[in-house]
Every structure is written in structure tokens, then in C-alpha cells.
Amino acid sequence: MESCDTLIVGARVIDGTGAPAVERDVAVRDGRIVAIEAPGALSAWTAADVFDAQGKILAPGFIDVHTHDDTHVIRSPQMMPKITQGVTTVIVGNCGISASPVTLKGDPPDPMNLLGNAAAFKYPTFAAYVDAVNAAQPAVNVGALIGHTALRNNQMDRLDRAASGDEVAGMRVQLEEALDNGALGLSSGLAYGSVFNAPPEEVQALAEPLAKAGALYTTHMRTEFDAILDAMDEAYRVGRHARVPVVISHLKCAGPSNWGRSVDVLKSLDTTRGDQPVGCDCYPYNRSSSTLDLKQVTGDIDITITWSTPHPEMAGKLIREVADEWKLTQQEAAKRLQPAGAVYHNMSEDDVRRILSHPATMIGSDGLPNDPLPHPRLWGAFPRVLGHYARDTSLISLEEAVRKMTSLTARRFSLSERGEVKVGYHADLVVFDPERVRDARRSRSRSRRRTVSTRCG
């Protein structure tokens, strides 16, 4: 008689590949899927835990391809913002900012402060970070990228210039140590002031060790505004130079003058995909969130303040409201608020839908767990895709939504034996009700916690 640790019966399995849902029972032993059979075929098996899915969907645990959970997985290992929406794996170190390898000379430079204050950066080597994650035993799997900004911080006296040859060499030594200890690749955040003056040649030289390690390059591009096609070309050149796959982070057409250009943006992506491996991720909202960027304070869009170190009382207000209250221009108010965080009302819903539905697009939350008033994507990105875009608006099928959250990401990031409901694979699994799953607007609402239940091996 066969035995297992967990037997899931009565499920409609969406396996993560895009294939139609099928009724199956699934057995799990020692954290692995050991059997997938037609209903009743495993009735003779004994199991320590039998879970009746009652016709709900059983899918691979979702992979959040774009997070800033670097320090959160250690400080809050329960990872409630992710587990409650069915996420079982997070990719950290995005947008050029990572918790390691980092040695600070003072306060963390913008935007590294999104990960916490100086006390949060305790990991001078990637190996030290790995040890800390393993000791914390977070409720999710963790894959990590190494941030270009973090490496620049370690090697340079100031960040408003290009790195010298010796400084790039120092960065490469630290990157290679990280790759040797399991880092997935290099990320950049070229739009930020701390890296904007880094020329393309600096990034290309730094990316050269990636191919040998089987790693990849992800980028928050130099701009997501009017010159976005030029920025995409720069990203492609890095990939060609280093002979590695490229992932464009949170692909969007930002700013009113850029709305509608997703057609051209996706045409560029498709044309390039024929010659080199290129993909992208996005989050399912038409507002972005980051630190408060003076370049975006133009009066063209609404900007909501999420936090301000000198003026915490202004969190939750529009910057134009703050400016009116202080009798200042929006630029002057923004300068007074800094350092601060913001939500930018800067995207067209049509562009979001077009990018989200593209077959090369993975799903990431880009959530900011340290924000006191976080963008709803932190808690709701994955239920929003399943509920709003797949079920309610039929933008994509449920099977395609799951593929974008699972196998597409696992394959692109070389996450071995994850992202599919398949015999022999890790039992990172989620059960959800496709009729009820939704993104609740309240950050920690009880209703969201009831919409998704996770069963992780």
C-alpha cells in the first residue's frame, strides 16, 4: 500500500503550462509531488493529511518575480502579504537594489532606503545573506538578484558619476562571489539618480560574468517615459554583449504623453525576441510606487505621498494638496517632503491590459513591504490577475493567468523543478476558489485571507 504525507482530492488541476484544467487527485511526500491521478485512483493510499479541495483549483504556488522583500523575508518570515495571495516563491534584489552584498558608508542611498534604514543592511557578502535567510526560515522560497546600485555603493565614493575601471572590477568580484553562492543574476535601476550617470558600457562590463554562471540580467530601465524605446534598446544591448537573457522590469508606458505606446513597445519586444531571449514582468495596476522622484513632480499626474521622514503627517495626501496647504509649488513641496515615498497615477489602463496579456509577460507585485501606506499591489497583485483580469473581464484565461505566475517565471529564472504540478516537482502548491478570489482594497482585510488557501510542501 502506498503512503504519502498529504493527499489532495477533488481538485481541478491547472498545471501551470497553460493546459486546460483537469480533475485530479495529487499525493505529496517529503515535499515532492509523487502522484497525479484521476479522481479516486489514489483512494487506497494512506496519508497523514487529506485535504478535500471540493472542486477548487489546485495550481503551482505562485512565483512573485518582482519583489523588494530582501529584508522582509528575514524580519517577517511569516510573509503574510505573499502567503495570503498564494505566493510560495519570491525573487528579491530587483531594480538595482539588494540587501547584499552591501557595506554602507552612512545612510542607504535612494532607492536602497526602500529596503529599510542602515540597520537593515547587515550582509557584506551574499553568502552572509543566504545564511540569514536560511536561519530565518521564511514561509516562502527566496531567489535573489544582485543590485547594480548596491555594488556601486560598495565601491564608489559618490554615485553621481560613471565608475572607473578599478571600481567596475571591484563590483565584478562581489558579483562573482554572489553568483558562486547561488544568486540568479544582476539587476539594474538606471532611472534612479544613484545610477543614472552610469553609462551603458559600465553595465555591459559588469554583466560579463553572468553567462558563465547561467544567470540573467533584469532592468528597471533608464526611462519608462517618452524615450522608452531607446531604453529598451539599451537593455537589449546589455543582453547581447553579455550573451544572457534580459528581463525588463515592470514594463509600462509612464506619463500621459506616453499613453497608448504599448503597441510600439510590445512590437519592439516581439521583434527582439526573435534574435535573443527577452521577456518582461508587470503588475496589474495602473499606478506605480517608489521613492518620491522630483523629475516626476510635473503637475501632469496626481501623486500620493505614502511616507515622509520629515513630515510623516502628510502620508496619504496628494502632493498638490500638500503644496496648497504649505502655499508652495509642487516641486518645492516635494523637496521639503524628502526623503519620501509616493504612488504615481501615471499609466493608462489600456496599456496595462495590453502588456499584461502579452504571452511573454510574467506577473510581479513590485510590492514595498516597508511602506506604512503600501500600494495595494503588495497584498493584492495575484488575486487581482485571477479575479479581475481573468474572471471578471476575461482579458486572459485562468490557465494563462496561472502560467504567467508559475512556469513562465520558473523557466525564465531557471528555478529547477518548480512552477508546474508535475510528478517529481517540489510541492509548492496553492488551492483557490476561482469564483471568489479577488484583490481586496484594504491592506490586511480578513476577506482576502479567506480567498486563497496555500498548501506548501
HUNORGI-V185476 format. One record per run of one state. SS is the DSSP state (alpha for helix, beta for strand, coil for the rest). FROM is the first residue (numbers start at 1). LEN is the number of residues. If there is no record, write none. Layout:
# HUNORGI-V185476
ss-><SS:SS>
from-><FROM:FROM>
len-><LEN:LEN>
This chain:
# HUNORGI-V185476
ss-><coil:beta:coil:beta:coil:beta:coil:beta:coil:beta:coil:beta:coil:alpha:coil:alpha:coil:beta:coil:alpha:coil:alpha:coil:alpha:coil:beta:alpha:coil:alpha:coil:beta:coil:alpha:coil:alpha:coil:beta:coil:alpha:coil:beta:coil:alpha:coil:alpha:coil:beta:coil:beta:coil:alpha:coil:beta:coil:alpha:coil:beta:alpha:coil:alpha:coil:beta:coil:alpha:coil:beta:coil:alpha:coil:alpha:coil:alpha:coil:beta:coil:beta:coil:alpha:beta:coil>
from-><1:3:15:22:30:32:38:46:53:57:61:62:65:72:76:80:84:87:93:112:116:118:121:126:137:141:148:156:165:181:185:190:200:208:210:214:216:221:228:243:246:249:256:259:262:274:278:283:288:292:294:297:303:309:312:315:318:319:327:330:338:340:345:349:357:361:364:377:393:398:406:407:413:426:427:428:433:446:452:457>
len-><2:12:7:8:2:6:8:7:4:4:1:3:7:4:4:4:3:6:19:4:2:3:5:11:4:7:8:9:16:4:5:10:8:2:4:2:5:7:15:3:3:7:3:3:12:4:5:5:4:2:3:6:6:3:3:3:1:8:3:8:2:5:4:8:4:3:13:16:5:8:1:6:13:1:1:5:13:6:5:1>
